[in-house]
Amino acid sequence: MTLKIYGIAASRAIRPLWAAEELGLPYEHLRWHYQGPETREPAYRAINPNGTVPAIDDDGLVLFESLAITLHLAQTRPEGGLWADDARGVAQIYQWTLWAATEAEPLARQWFHHTGFLPPEQRIPALAEEAIDKLQQRLRVLEEHLAARDWLLGERFTVADLNLAAVLQRLSVLARGELPRTHDWHRRCLARPAAQRAWALRNAV
Ligand SMILES: N[C@@H](CCC(=O)N[C@@H](CS)C(=O)NCC(=O)O)C(=O)O
């Protein structure tokens, strides 16, 4: 059965879409908006009881959580080159994915909410500032890590890079100060043909 990916590309569904493009997987894209109406229907709640996007149906395996989905796709298609070759590499993939989800994403989200996503009257500039300052601190860890390697695991792009780069998708406006290696790494990630194809879906009707 063809892989189904639920959720418009202008959402966290960009993550599984990018992974599917990297892996060369055929997929059906159900371009449902996170504000509904389809995601409010009981049929979708049976797929993702959170009512959020993305979700996938991979030959009967139904999954939500964008970063778990990319890990699953990469792990089950190792020939696609996004997974690690050994247990040490797998551990690093989990490390960077969890770092993206717990250390980076809440701050990126706080910044985005208080600069663009929330209605203007609900935005609190001090919270946007706080988020950007804290994220800047966190990103020093990444900057240091990239001193000795081009990609998070070393010599090649993996799902760890995909997950962190996607979480930091607004890096160019988010990060202040001197983070040259981080910016170069991020540009390399988003310049990949598969990333370009996935982002182009944001403009598709
Ligand atoms: N941790 C979840 C978050 C999913 C999420 O909140 N998605 C947003 C769109 S980017 C959504 O569906 N929001 C609609 C809502 O919260 O009702 C993931 O990474 O998949």
The ligand as an SDF file (V2000), in Angstrom:
LIG
                    3D

 20 19  0  0  0  0  0  0  0  0999 V2000
    4.6710   17.1520   18.3710 N   0  0  0  0  0  0  0  0  0  0  0  0
    3.7840   17.0730   17.2410 C   0  0  0  0  0  0  0  0  0  0  0  0
    3.1020   18.4330   17.0550 C   0  0  0  0  0  0  0  0  0  0  0  0
    2.0360   18.3680   15.9760 C   0  0  0  0  0  0  0  0  0  0  0  0
    1.3380   19.7260   15.8380 C   0  0  0  0  0  0  0  0  0  0  0  0
    1.0640   20.4360   16.8340 O   0  0  0  0  0  0  0  0  0  0  0  0
    1.0190   20.0780   14.5880 N   0  0  0  0  0  0  0  0  0  0  0  0
    0.3430   21.3260   14.3260 C   0  0  0  0  0  0  0  0  0  0  0  0
    0.6320   21.7900   12.9040 C   0  0  0  0  0  0  0  0  0  0  0  0
    2.3610   22.1410   12.6780 S   0  0  0  0  0  0  0  0  0  0  0  0
   -1.1620   21.0950   14.4110 C   0  0  0  0  0  0  0  0  0  0  0  0
   -1.6500   20.1370   13.8600 O   0  0  0  0  0  0  0  0  0  0  0  0
   -1.8860   22.0020   15.0810 N   0  0  0  0  0  0  0  0  0  0  0  0
   -3.3140   21.9360   15.1470 C   0  0  0  0  0  0  0  0  0  0  0  0
   -3.8320   21.8200   16.5280 C   0  0  0  0  0  0  0  0  0  0  0  0
   -3.0380   21.9000   17.4900 O   0  0  0  0  0  0  0  0  0  0  0  0
   -5.0320   21.6290   16.6720 O   0  0  0  0  0  0  0  0  0  0  0  0
    4.5780   16.6480   16.0030 C   0  0  0  0  0  0  0  0  0  0  0  0
    5.7710   16.9530   15.9340 O   0  0  0  0  0  0  0  0  0  0  0  0
    4.0180   15.9880   15.1100 O   0  0  0  0  0  0  0  0  0  0  0  0
  1  2  1  0
  2  3  1  0
  2 18  1  0
  3  4  1  0
  4  5  1  0
  5  6  2  0
  5  7  1  0
  7  8  1  0
  8  9  1  0
  8 11  1  0
  9 10  1  0
 11 12  2  0
 11 13  1  0
 13 14  1  0
 14 15  1  0
 15 16  2  0
 15 17  1  0
 18 19  2  0
 18 20  1  0
M  END
$$$$
